[in-house]
């Protein structure tokens, strides 16, 4: 079912979302988002993804880590009780972020802007997280 959700999202935002291959053997998939919680970074897209995961009853297969802060924090916090699979950390030291990031399967970086050099992506790639 999670694969169907990803396929559904891929159709809706095909120009903006890229996925690495799915490993059928995964029990849970861990995602991480590191960035400002603002519309310009398309954090509202992340909120839609969280709602879709919840609606499709896939929360037992997903763990979602979110780091940072911003104006959309209130919307995130409003859904946290419903989205038990989401862990919100706010601003954290790099060491804490690194420990969690290295255990994730995917780093999500939606953005309305062409990122010239996304440090969050580079940090993730350096730990082997696509």
N, CA, C and O atoms as a printed pandas DataFrame, in Angstrom:
     atom_number atom_name residue_name chain_id  residue_number  x_coord  y_coord  z_coord
0              1         N          UNK        A               1    0.806   -1.197    0.000
1              2        CA          UNK        A               1    0.000    0.000    0.000
2              3         C          UNK        A               1    0.853    1.267    0.000
3              4         O          UNK        A               1    0.491    2.258   -0.633
4              5         N          UNK        A               2    1.982    1.240    0.705
5              6        CA          UNK        A               2    2.857    2.411    0.708
6              7         C          UNK        A               2    3.389    2.659   -0.699
7              8         O          UNK        A               2    3.560    3.803   -1.118
8              9         N          UNK        A               3    3.646    1.581   -1.415
9             10        CA          UNK        A               3    4.118    1.702   -2.787
10            11         C          UNK        A               3    3.062    2.412   -3.645
11            12         O          UNK        A               3    3.407    3.230   -4.498
12            13         N          UNK        A               4    1.762    2.097   -3.419
13            14        CA          UNK        A               4    0.673    2.764   -4.137
14            15         C          UNK        A               4    0.605    4.241   -3.786
15            16         O          UNK        A               4    0.355    5.079   -4.653
16            17         N          UNK        A               5    0.826    4.560   -2.517
17            18        CA          UNK        A               5    0.821    5.953   -2.081
18            19         C          UNK        A               5    1.929    6.725   -2.777
19            20         O          UNK        A               5    1.706    7.833   -3.263
20            21         N          UNK        A               6    3.117    6.148   -2.827
21            22        CA          UNK        A               6    4.240    6.794   -3.494
22            23         C          UNK        A               6    3.929    6.969   -4.975
23            24         O          UNK        A               6    4.228    8.017   -5.548
24            25         N          UNK        A               7    3.330    5.952   -5.604
25            26        CA          UNK        A               7    2.970    6.055   -7.019
26            27         C          UNK        A               7    1.951    7.166   -7.236
27            28         O          UNK        A               7    2.029    7.904   -8.218
28            29         N          UNK        A               8    0.994    7.283   -6.316
29            30        CA          UNK        A               8   -0.017    8.332   -6.397
30            31         C          UNK        A               8    0.622    9.717   -6.302
31            32         O          UNK        A               8    0.305   10.611   -7.086
32            33         N          UNK        A               9    1.514    9.881   -5.344
33            34        CA          UNK        A               9    2.207   11.161   -5.202
34            35         C          UNK        A               9    3.071   11.456   -6.421
35            36         O          UNK        A               9    3.146   12.594   -6.883
36            37         N          UNK        A              10    3.714   10.426   -6.928
37            38        CA          UNK        A              10    4.588   10.595   -8.084
38            39         C          UNK        A              10    3.800   11.118   -9.280
39            40         O          UNK        A              10    4.297   11.961  -10.027
40            41         N          UNK        A              11    2.568   10.623   -9.470
41            42        CA          UNK        A              11    1.729   11.105  -10.565
42            43         C          UNK        A              11    1.348   12.563  -10.363
43            44         O          UNK        A              11    1.362   13.352  -11.307
44            45         N          UNK        A              12    1.003   12.921   -9.116
45            46        CA          UNK        A              12    0.530   14.276   -8.835
46            47         C          UNK        A              12    1.638   15.309   -8.962
47            48         O          UNK        A              12    1.396   16.422   -9.427
48            49         N          UNK        A              13    2.847   14.954   -8.553
49            50        CA          UNK        A              13    3.943   15.919   -8.534
50            51         C          UNK        A              13    5.167   15.375   -9.253
51            52         O          UNK        A              13    6.297   15.553   -8.799
52            53         N          UNK        A              14    4.933   14.709  -10.380
53            54        CA          UNK        A              14    5.997   13.993  -11.082
54            55         C          UNK        A              14    7.185   14.889  -11.432
55            56         O          UNK        A              14    8.324   14.424  -11.442
56            57         N          UNK        A              15    6.935   16.155  -11.716
57            58        CA          UNK        A              15    8.025   17.050  -12.099
58            59         C          UNK        A              15    8.898   17.430  -10.912
59            60         O          UNK        A              15   10.022   17.900  -11.091
60            61         N          UNK        A              16    8.389   17.230   -9.706
61            62        CA          UNK        A              16    9.066   17.774   -8.546
62            63         C          UNK        A              16    9.574   16.742   -7.550
63            64         O          UNK        A              16   10.366   17.080   -6.669
64            65         N          UNK        A              17    9.138   15.490   -7.668
65            66        CA          UNK        A              17    9.514   14.485   -6.680
66            67         C          UNK        A              17   10.249   13.352   -7.384
67            68         O          UNK        A              17    9.791   12.843   -8.407
68            69         N          UNK        A              18   11.366   12.971   -6.840
69            70        CA          UNK        A              18   12.160   11.896   -7.412
70            71         C          UNK        A              18   12.367   10.826   -6.350
71            72         O          UNK        A              18   12.619   11.141   -5.187
72            73         N          UNK        A              19   12.263    9.570   -6.746
73            74        CA          UNK        A              19   12.370    8.469   -5.805
74            75         C          UNK        A              19   13.497    7.537   -6.197
75            76         O          UNK        A              19   13.790    7.353   -7.379
76            77         N          UNK        A              20   14.118    6.960   -5.201
77            78        CA          UNK        A              20   15.089    5.908   -5.452
78            79         C          UNK        A              20   14.331    4.581   -5.426
79            80         O          UNK        A              20   13.194    4.547   -4.954
80            81         N          UNK        A              21   14.909    3.507   -5.909
81            82        CA          UNK        A              21   14.185    2.229   -5.972
82            83         C          UNK        A              21   13.680    1.767   -4.612
83            84         O          UNK        A              21   14.289    2.042   -3.578
84            85         N          UNK        A              22   12.581    1.074   -4.635
85            86        CA          UNK        A              22   11.912    0.533   -3.446
86            87         C          UNK        A              22   12.498   -0.828   -3.117
87            88         O          UNK        A              22   12.674   -1.659   -4.007
88            89         N          UNK        A              23   12.794   -1.059   -1.875
89            90        CA          UNK        A              23   13.279   -2.358   -1.422
90            91         C          UNK        A              23   12.110   -3.090   -0.776
91            92         O          UNK        A              23   11.666   -2.713    0.308
92            93         N          UNK        A              24   11.613   -4.125   -1.428
93            94        CA          UNK        A              24   10.441   -4.866   -0.934
94            95         C          UNK        A              24   10.673   -5.478    0.444
95            96         O          UNK        A              24    9.709   -5.754    1.158
96            97         N          UNK        A              25   11.928   -5.696    0.834
97            98        CA          UNK        A              25   12.210   -6.334    2.106
98            99         C          UNK        A              25   12.147   -5.405    3.309
99           100         O          UNK        A              25   12.319   -5.859    4.441
100          101         N          UNK        A              26   11.907   -4.128    3.095
101          102        CA          UNK        A              26   11.874   -3.182    4.205
102          103         C          UNK        A              26   10.616   -3.360    5.041
103          104         O          UNK        A              26    9.508   -3.375    4.505
104          105         N          UNK        A              27   10.786   -3.496    6.369
105          106        CA          UNK        A              27    9.623   -3.534    7.262
106          107         C          UNK        A              27    9.073   -2.131    7.461
107          108         O          UNK        A              27    7.868   -1.899    7.354
108          109         N          UNK        A              28    9.968   -1.202    7.750
109          110        CA          UNK        A              28    9.598    0.206    7.930
110          111         C          UNK        A              28   10.548    1.043    7.095
111          112         O          UNK        A              28   11.719    0.704    6.920
112          113         N          UNK        A              29   10.025    2.126    6.593
113          114        CA          UNK        A              29   10.842    3.057    5.821
114          115         C          UNK        A              29   10.989    4.317    6.651
115          116         O          UNK        A              29   10.005    4.866    7.147
116          117         N          UNK        A              30   12.235    4.775    6.797
117          118        CA          UNK        A              30   12.494    5.997    7.561
118          119         C          UNK        A              30   12.848    7.133    6.605
119          120         O          UNK        A              30   13.775    7.035    5.801
120          121         N          UNK        A              31   12.084    8.204    6.718
121          122        CA          UNK        A              31   12.313    9.419    5.941
122          123         C          UNK        A              31   12.852   10.495    6.873
123          124         O          UNK        A              31   12.603   10.471    8.078
124          125         N          UNK        A              32   13.588   11.433    6.303
125          126        CA          UNK        A              32   14.044   12.582    7.074
126          127         C          UNK        A              32   13.853   13.844    6.235
127          128         O          UNK        A              32   14.087   13.852    5.026
128          129         N          UNK        A              33   13.427   14.901    6.905
129          130        CA          UNK        A              33   13.344   16.226    6.300
130          131         C          UNK        A              33   14.129   17.166    7.188
131          132         O          UNK        A              33   13.882   17.264    8.390
132          133         N          UNK        A              34   15.085   17.860    6.577
133          134        CA          UNK        A              34   15.889   18.852    7.291
134          135         C          UNK        A              34   15.803   20.133    6.481
135          136         O          UNK        A              34   16.342   20.209    5.376
136          137         N          UNK        A              35   15.143   21.118    7.011
137          138        CA          UNK        A              35   15.015   22.379    6.293
138          139         C          UNK        A              35   13.990   23.266    6.966
139          140         O          UNK        A              35   13.271   22.848    7.874
140          141         N          UNK        A              36   13.943   24.495    6.500
141          142        CA          UNK        A              36   12.984   25.428    7.082
142          143         C          UNK        A              36   11.560   24.951    6.814
143          144         O          UNK        A              36   11.266   24.406    5.750
144          145         N          UNK        A              37   10.693   25.160    7.780
145          146        CA          UNK        A              37    9.290   24.770    7.639
146          147         C          UNK        A              37    8.529   25.934    7.015
147          148         O          UNK        A              37    7.778   26.643    7.685
148          149         N          UNK        A              38    8.746   26.112    5.711
149          150        CA          UNK        A              38    8.163   27.234    4.975
150          151         C          UNK        A              38    7.591   26.739    3.650
151          152         O          UNK        A              38    7.971   25.686    3.138
152          153         N          UNK        A              39    6.673   27.526    3.117
153          154        CA          UNK        A              39    6.041   27.179    1.844
154          155         C          UNK        A              39    7.061   27.157    0.693
155          156         O          UNK        A              39    6.947   26.342   -0.223
156          157         N          UNK        A              40    8.043   28.043    0.743
157          158        CA          UNK        A              40    9.037   28.110   -0.332
158          159         C          UNK        A              40    9.831   26.805   -0.454
159          160         O          UNK        A              40   10.295   26.453   -1.538
160          161         N          UNK        A              41    9.979   26.113    0.638
161          162        CA          UNK        A              41   10.668   24.817    0.629
162          163         C          UNK        A              41    9.667   23.689    0.414
163          164         O          UNK        A              41   10.010   22.514    0.543
164          165         N          UNK        A              42    8.449   24.045    0.090
165          166        CA          UNK        A              42    7.341   23.121   -0.148
166          167         C          UNK        A              42    7.115   22.203    1.036
167          168         O          UNK        A              42    6.814   21.021    0.869
168          169         N          UNK        A              43    7.263   22.754    2.244
169          170        CA          UNK        A              43    6.970   21.945    3.415
170          171         C          UNK        A              43    5.488   21.594    3.457
171          172         O          UNK        A              43    5.108   20.589    4.059
172          173         N          UNK        A              44    4.641   22.413    2.820
173          174        CA          UNK        A              44    3.221   22.073    2.748
174          175         C          UNK        A              44    3.016   20.769    1.975
175          176         O          UNK        A              44    2.047   20.051    2.225
176          177         N          UNK        A              45    3.907   20.457    1.049
177          178        CA          UNK        A              45    3.869   19.182    0.335
178          179         C          UNK        A              45    4.175   18.023    1.288
179          180         O          UNK        A              45    3.565   16.958    1.197
180          181         N          UNK        A              46    5.117   18.239    2.195
181          182        CA          UNK        A              46    5.437   17.232    3.211
182          183         C          UNK        A              46    4.207   17.007    4.102
183          184         O          UNK        A              46    3.890   15.867    4.443
184          185         N          UNK        A              47    3.518   18.084    4.478
185          186        CA          UNK        A              47    2.311   17.951    5.295
186          187         C          UNK        A              47    1.240   17.134    4.562
187          188         O          UNK        A              47    0.551   16.316    5.172
188          189         N          UNK        A              48    1.107   17.361    3.259
189          190        CA          UNK        A              48    0.156   16.574    2.467
190          191         C          UNK        A              48    0.560   15.105    2.427
191          192         O          UNK        A              48   -0.295   14.223    2.497
192          193         N          UNK        A              49    1.842   14.845    2.315
193          194        CA          UNK        A              49    2.340   13.472    2.315
194          195         C          UNK        A              49    2.016   12.791    3.645
195          196         O          UNK        A              49    1.570   11.644    3.656
196          197         N          UNK        A              50    2.232   13.478    4.756
197          198        CA          UNK        A              50    1.938   12.914    6.073
198          199         C          UNK        A              50    0.451   12.583    6.202
199          200         O          UNK        A              50    0.081   11.537    6.735
200          201         N          UNK        A              51   -0.387   13.480    5.711
201          202        CA          UNK        A              51   -1.833   13.244    5.758
202          203         C          UNK        A              51   -2.211   12.042    4.896
203          204         O          UNK        A              51   -3.043   11.228    5.297
204          205         N          UNK        A              52   -1.613   11.931    3.733
205          206        CA          UNK        A              52   -1.896   10.807    2.841
206          207         C          UNK        A              52   -1.470    9.473    3.464
207          208         O          UNK        A              52   -2.192    8.481    3.364
208          209         N          UNK        A              53   -0.318    9.454    4.095
209          210        CA          UNK        A              53    0.148    8.242    4.790
210          211         C          UNK        A              53   -0.846    7.856    5.880
211          212         O          UNK        A              53   -1.166    6.680    6.052
212          213         N          UNK        A              54   -1.328    8.853    6.610
213          214        CA          UNK        A              54   -2.297    8.608    7.679
214          215         C          UNK        A              54   -3.624    8.104    7.117
215          216         O          UNK        A              54   -4.182    7.131    7.623
216          217         N          UNK        A              55   -4.126    8.757    6.080
217          218        CA          UNK        A              55   -5.401    8.369    5.470
218          219         C          UNK        A              55   -5.364    6.941    4.946
219          220         O          UNK        A              55   -6.343    6.204    5.057
220          221         N          UNK        A              56   -4.243    6.562    4.381
221          222        CA          UNK        A              56   -4.130    5.218    3.798
222          223         C          UNK        A              56   -3.699    4.161    4.812
223          224         O          UNK        A              56   -3.398    3.024    4.448
224          225         N          UNK        A              57   -3.674    4.545    6.074
225          226        CA          UNK        A              57   -3.361    3.621    7.177
226          227         C          UNK        A              57   -2.007    2.930    6.991
227          228         O          UNK        A              57   -1.877    1.717    7.156
228          229         N          UNK        A              58   -1.015    3.733    6.646
229          230        CA          UNK        A              58    0.326    3.204    6.407
230          231         C          UNK        A              58    1.312    3.581    7.506
231          232         O          UNK        A              58    2.512    3.338    7.381
232          233         N          UNK        A              59    0.804    4.174    8.581
233          234        CA          UNK        A              59    1.696    4.692    9.614
234          235         C          UNK        A              59    2.508    3.607   10.313
235          236         O          UNK        A              59    3.535    3.905   10.924
236          237         N          UNK        A              60    2.067    2.358   10.234
237          238        CA          UNK        A              60    2.843    1.282   10.856
238          239         C          UNK        A              60    4.048    0.885   10.010
239          240         O          UNK        A              60    4.891    0.108   10.458
240          241         N          UNK        A              61    4.135    1.414    8.788
241          242        CA          UNK        A              61    5.246    1.085    7.890
242          243         C          UNK        A              61    6.219    2.239    7.697
243          244         O          UNK        A              61    7.210    2.108    6.979
244          245         N          UNK        A              62    5.935    3.377    8.343
245          246        CA          UNK        A              62    6.716    4.592    8.078
246          247         C          UNK        A              62    7.174    5.238    9.381
247          248         O          UNK        A              62    6.438    5.266   10.368
248          249         N          UNK        A              63    8.388    5.750    9.370
249          250        CA          UNK        A              63    8.884    6.629   10.432
250          251         C          UNK        A              63    9.374    7.887    9.729
251          252         O          UNK        A              63   10.136    7.812    8.765
252          253         N          UNK        A              64    8.942    9.021   10.207
253          254        CA          UNK        A              64    9.257   10.293    9.568
254          255         C          UNK        A              64    9.920   11.205   10.587
255          256         O          UNK        A              64    9.327   11.503   11.624
256          257         N          UNK        A              65   11.144   11.655   10.310
257          258        CA          UNK        A              65   11.892   12.552   11.194
258          259         C          UNK        A              65   11.924   13.941   10.572
259          260         O          UNK        A              65   12.256   14.097    9.397
260          261         N          UNK        A              66   11.576   14.946   11.366
261          262        CA          UNK        A              66   11.581   16.323   10.871
262          263         C          UNK        A              66   12.407   17.189   11.812
263          264         O          UNK        A              66   12.185   17.222   13.022
264          265         N          UNK        A              67   13.371   17.891   11.212
265          266        CA          UNK        A              67   14.249   18.796   11.952
266          267         C          UNK        A              67   14.076   20.205   11.409
267          268         O          UNK        A              67   13.878   20.388   10.208
268          269         N          UNK        A              68   14.150   21.195   12.280
269          270        CA          UNK        A              68   14.152   22.610   11.948
270          271         C          UNK        A              68   12.937   23.307   12.511
271          272         O          UNK        A              68   12.243   22.770   13.374
272          273         N          UNK        A              69   12.683   24.507   12.018
273          274        CA          UNK        A              69   11.613   25.331   12.539
274          275         C          UNK        A              69   11.156   26.282   11.440
275          276         O          UNK        A              69   11.833   26.444   10.425
276          277         N          UNK        A              70   10.014   26.899   11.647
277          278        CA          UNK        A              70    9.526   27.864   10.679
278          279         C          UNK        A              70    8.051   28.131   10.858
279          280         O          UNK        A              70    7.426   27.582   11.765
280          281         N          UNK        A              71    7.477   28.976    9.996
281          282        CA          UNK        A              71    6.094   29.405   10.132
282          283         C          UNK        A              71    5.060   28.276   10.014
283          284         O          UNK        A              71    3.948   28.424   10.521
284          285         N          UNK        A              72    5.390   27.164    9.366
285          286        CA          UNK        A              72    4.433   26.067    9.224
286          287         C          UNK        A              72    4.516   25.074   10.389
287          288         O          UNK        A              72    3.908   24.004   10.353
288          289         N          UNK        A              73    5.268   25.444   11.407
289          290        CA          UNK        A              73    5.419   24.567   12.572
290          291         C          UNK        A              73    4.068   24.292   13.246
291          292         O          UNK        A              73    3.812   23.171   13.685
292          293         N          UNK        A              74    3.209   25.308   13.328
293          294        CA          UNK        A              74    1.896   25.125   13.966
294          295         C          UNK        A              74    1.072   24.059   13.244
295          296         O          UNK        A              74    0.401   23.250   13.884
296          297         N          UNK        A              75    1.125   24.061   11.897
297          298        CA          UNK        A              75    0.388   23.053   11.129
298          299         C          UNK        A              75    0.957   21.661   11.386
299          300         O          UNK        A              75    0.212   20.686   11.492
300          301         N          UNK        A              76    2.271   21.577   11.485
301          302        CA          UNK        A              76    2.913   20.295   11.786
302          303         C          UNK        A              76    2.494   19.814   13.169
303          304         O          UNK        A              76    2.066   18.671   13.333
304          305         N          UNK        A              77    2.617   20.680   14.151
305          306        CA          UNK        A              77    2.294   20.291   15.526
306          307         C          UNK        A              77    0.820   19.925   15.681
307          308         O          UNK        A              77    0.475   19.088   16.516
308          309         N          UNK        A              78   -0.054   20.547   14.883
309          310        CA          UNK        A              78   -1.488   20.221   14.943
310          311         C          UNK        A              78   -1.755   18.780   14.510
311          312         O          UNK        A              78   -2.726   18.171   14.957
312          313         N          UNK        A              79   -0.906   18.235   13.647
313          314        CA          UNK        A              79   -1.109   16.880   13.159
314          315         C          UNK        A              79   -0.328   15.819   13.903
315          316         O          UNK        A              79   -0.532   14.629   13.661
316          317         N          UNK        A              80    0.568   16.215   14.808
317          318        CA          UNK        A              80    1.455   15.241   15.453
318          319         C          UNK        A              80    0.715   14.160   16.227
319          320         O          UNK        A              80    1.136   13.004   16.216
320          321         N          UNK        A              81   -0.363   14.505   16.889
321          322        CA          UNK        A              81   -1.099   13.491   17.656
322          323         C          UNK        A              81   -1.688   12.437   16.712
323          324         O          UNK        A              81   -1.667   11.241   17.005
324          325         N          UNK        A              82   -2.205   12.897   15.595
325          326        CA          UNK        A              82   -2.789   11.993   14.600
326          327         C          UNK        A              82   -1.698   11.210   13.863
327          328         O          UNK        A              82   -1.891   10.051   13.496
328          329         N          UNK        A              83   -0.566   11.852   13.656
329          330        CA          UNK        A              83    0.532   11.248   12.913
330          331         C          UNK        A              83    1.563   10.690   13.891
331          332         O          UNK        A              83    2.636   11.271   14.052
332          333         N          UNK        A              84    1.261    9.605   14.526
333          334        CA          UNK        A              84    2.165    9.012   15.512
334          335         C          UNK        A              84    3.486    8.538   14.942
335          336         O          UNK        A              84    4.424    8.276   15.694
336          337         N          UNK        A              85    3.573    8.426   13.651
337          338        CA          UNK        A              85    4.794    7.983   12.976
338          339         C          UNK        A              85    5.774    9.135   12.737
339          340         O          UNK        A              85    6.879    8.921   12.237
340          341         N          UNK        A              86    5.367   10.355   13.096
341          342        CA          UNK        A              86    6.201   11.541   12.870
342          343         C          UNK        A              86    6.905   11.932   14.163
343          344         O          UNK        A              86    6.285   12.037   15.221
344          345         N          UNK        A              87    8.211   12.144   14.054
345          346        CA          UNK        A              87    9.013   12.619   15.185
346          347         C          UNK        A              87    9.534   14.007   14.828
347          348         O          UNK        A              87   10.317   14.169   13.892
348          349         N          UNK        A              88    9.090   14.997   15.582
349          350        CA          UNK        A              88    9.533   16.370   15.334
350          351         C          UNK        A              88   10.546   16.762   16.391
351          352         O          UNK        A              88   10.279   16.648   17.588
352          353         N          UNK        A              89   11.711   17.224   15.952
353          354        CA          UNK        A              89   12.821   17.532   16.852
354          355         C          UNK        A              89   13.110   19.019   16.991
355          356         O          UNK        A              89   13.833   19.420   17.903
356          357         N          UNK        A              90   12.558   19.850   16.101
357          358        CA          UNK        A              90   12.916   21.268   16.130
358          359         C          UNK        A              90   14.375   21.442   15.741
359          360         O          UNK        A              90   14.920   20.635   14.988
360          361         N          UNK        A              91   15.004   22.485   16.248
361          362        CA          UNK        A              91   16.432   22.717   15.993
362          363         C          UNK        A              91   17.253   21.814   16.907
363          364         O          UNK        A              91   17.003   21.752   18.111
364          365         N          UNK        A              92   18.214   21.127   16.349
365          366        CA          UNK        A              92   19.053   20.207   17.119
366          367         C          UNK        A              92   20.503   20.351   16.694
367          368         O          UNK        A              92   20.785   20.813   15.588
368          369         N          UNK        A              93   21.430   19.957   17.568
369          370        CA          UNK        A              93   22.839   19.987   17.172
370          371         C          UNK        A              93   23.116   18.983   16.051
371          372         O          UNK        A              93   22.401   17.993   15.899
372          373         N          UNK        A              94   24.149   19.251   15.280
373          374        CA          UNK        A              94   24.510   18.387   14.153
374          375         C          UNK        A              94   24.716   16.936   14.561
375          376         O          UNK        A              94   24.402   16.027   13.793
376          377         N          UNK        A              95   25.237   16.710   15.756
377          378        CA          UNK        A              95   25.503   15.343   16.211
378          379         C          UNK        A              95   24.197   14.545   16.329
379          380         O          UNK        A              95   24.132   13.388   15.912
380          381         N          UNK        A              96   23.174   15.163   16.894
381          382        CA          UNK        A              96   21.872   14.498   17.031
382          383         C          UNK        A              96   21.283   14.219   15.659
383          384         O          UNK        A              96   20.787   13.124   15.393
384          385         N          UNK        A              97   21.344   15.209   14.801
385          386        CA          UNK        A              97   20.834   15.065   13.438
386          387         C          UNK        A              97   21.561   13.938   12.708
387          388         O          UNK        A              97   20.924   13.123   12.040
388          389         N          UNK        A              98   22.873   13.885   12.828
389          390        CA          UNK        A              98   23.673   12.863   12.147
390          391         C          UNK        A              98   23.343   11.457   12.602
391          392         O          UNK        A              98   23.279   10.537   11.786
392          393         N          UNK        A              99   23.132   11.279   13.898
393          394        CA          UNK        A              99   22.806    9.951   14.437
394          395         C          UNK        A              99   21.488    9.430   13.854
395          396         O          UNK        A              99   21.376    8.248   13.529
396          397         N          UNK        A             100   20.513   10.295   13.726
397          398        CA          UNK        A             100   19.215    9.872   13.186
398          399         C          UNK        A             100   19.278    9.750   11.675
399          400         O          UNK        A             100   18.743    8.799   11.104
400          401         N          UNK        A             101   19.925   10.705   11.026
401          402        CA          UNK        A             101   19.999   10.716    9.566
402          403         C          UNK        A             101   20.632    9.446    9.011
403          404         O          UNK        A             101   20.177    8.924    7.993
404          405         N          UNK        A             102   21.675    8.943    9.667
405          406        CA          UNK        A             102   22.379    7.779    9.110
406          407         C          UNK        A             102   21.533    6.509    9.127
407          408         O          UNK        A             102   21.861    5.542    8.440
408          409         N          UNK        A             103   20.447    6.499    9.905
409          410        CA          UNK        A             103   19.556    5.337    9.945
410          411         C          UNK        A             103   18.353    5.467    9.012
411          412         O          UNK        A             103   17.533    4.552    8.923
412          413         N          UNK        A             104   18.246    6.592    8.322
413          414        CA          UNK        A             104   17.108    6.813    7.433
414          415         C          UNK        A             104   17.363    6.212    6.051
415          416         O          UNK        A             104   18.505    6.028    5.632
416          417         N          UNK        A             105   16.272    5.916    5.364
417          418        CA          UNK        A             105   16.357    5.366    4.015
418          419         C          UNK        A             105   16.314    6.463    2.956
419          420         O          UNK        A             105   16.954    6.348    1.910
420          421         N          UNK        A             106   15.558    7.525    3.228
421          422        CA          UNK        A             106   15.378    8.589    2.242
422          423         C          UNK        A             106   15.397    9.960    2.903
423          424         O          UNK        A             106   14.860   10.146    3.994
424          425         N          UNK        A             107   16.020   10.910    2.229
425          426        CA          UNK        A             107   16.009   12.316    2.632
426          427         C          UNK        A             107   15.100   13.049    1.646
427          428         O          UNK        A             107   15.330   12.994    0.438
428          429         N          UNK        A             108   14.070   13.735    2.148
429          430        CA          UNK        A             108   13.154   14.465    1.286
430          431         C          UNK        A             108   13.534   15.938    1.247
431          432         O          UNK        A             108   13.774   16.561    2.282
432          433         N          UNK        A             109   13.584   16.482    0.037
433          434        CA          UNK        A             109   13.954   17.890   -0.143
434          435         C          UNK        A             109   13.097   18.556   -1.204
435          436         O          UNK        A             109   13.622   18.962   -2.240
436          437         N          UNK        A             110   11.792   18.681   -0.980
437          438        CA          UNK        A             110   10.994   19.403   -1.969
438          439         C          UNK        A             110   11.334   20.881   -1.887
439          440         O          UNK        A             110   11.645   21.390   -0.810
440          441         N          UNK        A             111   11.277   21.572   -3.017
441          442        CA          UNK        A             111   11.554   23.002   -3.009
442          443         C          UNK        A             111   11.021   23.619   -4.290
443          444         O          UNK        A             111   11.083   23.005   -5.355
444          445         N          UNK        A             112   10.501   24.827   -4.188
445          446        CA          UNK        A             112   10.055   25.559   -5.372
446          447         C          UNK        A             112   11.243   26.148   -6.122
447          448         O          UNK        A             112   11.117   26.558   -7.276
448          449         N          UNK        A             113   12.381   26.186   -5.468
449          450        CA          UNK        A             113   13.555   26.799   -6.049
450          451         C          UNK        A             113   14.517   25.740   -6.543
451          452         O          UNK        A             113   14.581   24.635   -6.002
452          453         N          UNK        A             114   15.259   26.088   -7.570
453          454        CA          UNK        A             114   16.336   25.223   -7.997
454          455         C          UNK        A             114   17.442   25.378   -6.959
455          456         O          UNK        A             114   18.087   26.422   -6.862
456          457         N          UNK        A             115   17.640   24.320   -6.191
457          458        CA          UNK        A             115   18.650   24.388   -5.130
458          459         C          UNK        A             115   20.033   24.349   -5.781
459          460         O          UNK        A             115   20.363   23.406   -6.499
460          461         N          UNK        A             116   20.821   25.366   -5.528
461          462        CA          UNK        A             116   22.140   25.417   -6.134
462          463         C          UNK        A             116   23.109   24.454   -5.468
463          464         O          UNK        A             116   23.968   23.871   -6.130
464          465         N          UNK        A             117   22.971   24.289   -4.171
465          466        CA          UNK        A             117   23.857   23.367   -3.463
466          467         C          UNK        A             117   23.231   23.072   -2.116
467          468         O          UNK        A             117   23.555   23.715   -1.117
468          469         N          UNK        A             118   22.332   22.096   -2.088
469          470        CA          UNK        A             118   21.609   21.769   -0.869
470          471         C          UNK        A             118   22.491   21.054    0.143
471          472         O          UNK        A             118   22.850   19.894   -0.055
472          473         N          UNK        A             119   22.838   21.736    1.216
473          474        CA          UNK        A             119   23.705   21.129    2.231
474          475         C          UNK        A             119   23.027   19.957    2.937
475          476         O          UNK        A             119   23.698   18.998    3.317
476          477         N          UNK        A             120   21.700   20.021    3.118
477          478        CA          UNK        A             120   20.994   18.902    3.747
478          479         C          UNK        A             120   21.128   17.650    2.893
479          480         O          UNK        A             120   21.312   16.551    3.418
480          481         N          UNK        A             121   21.036   17.815    1.579
481          482        CA          UNK        A             121   21.191   16.669    0.675
482          483         C          UNK        A             121   22.625   16.152    0.708
483          484         O          UNK        A             121   22.853   14.943    0.748
484          485         N          UNK        A             122   23.570   17.053    0.691
485          486        CA          UNK        A             122   24.977   16.648    0.731
486          487         C          UNK        A             122   25.307   15.889    2.015
487          488         O          UNK        A             122   26.001   14.873    1.980
488          489         N          UNK        A             123   24.812   16.381    3.134
489          490        CA          UNK        A             123   25.023   15.687    4.416
490          491         C          UNK        A             123   24.425   14.280    4.380
491          492         O          UNK        A             123   25.041   13.325    4.854
492          493         N          UNK        A             124   23.232   14.160    3.819
493          494        CA          UNK        A             124   22.584   12.854    3.732
494          495         C          UNK        A             124   23.355   11.906    2.818
495          496         O          UNK        A             124   23.592   10.747    3.160
496          497         N          UNK        A             125   23.735   12.410    1.667
497          498        CA          UNK        A             125   24.482   11.575    0.707
498          499         C          UNK        A             125   25.792   11.107    1.316
499          500         O          UNK        A             125   26.215    9.977    1.073
500          501         N          UNK        A             126   26.443   11.959    2.105
501          502        CA          UNK        A             126   27.712   11.572    2.713
502          503         C          UNK        A             126   27.556   10.395    3.691
503          504         O          UNK        A             126   28.521    9.694    3.997
504          505         N          UNK        A             127   26.317   10.194    4.175
505          506        CA          UNK        A             127   26.026    9.076    5.073
506          507         C          UNK        A             127   25.362    7.913    4.341
507          508         O          UNK        A             127   24.948    6.939    4.970
508          509         N          UNK        A             128   25.258    8.012    2.997
509          510        CA          UNK        A             128   24.667    6.952    2.206
510          511         C          UNK        A             128   23.160    6.965    2.161
511          512         O          UNK        A             128   22.541    5.953    1.831
512          513         N          UNK        A             129   22.545    8.113    2.491
513          514        CA          UNK        A             129   21.095    8.245    2.481
514          515         C          UNK        A             129   20.688    9.006    1.214
515          516         O          UNK        A             129   21.040   10.176    1.067
516          517         N          UNK        A             130   19.947    8.358    0.290
517          518        CA          UNK        A             130   19.554    9.056   -0.950
518          519         C          UNK        A             130   18.484   10.108   -0.708
519          520         O          UNK        A             130   18.051   10.776   -1.647
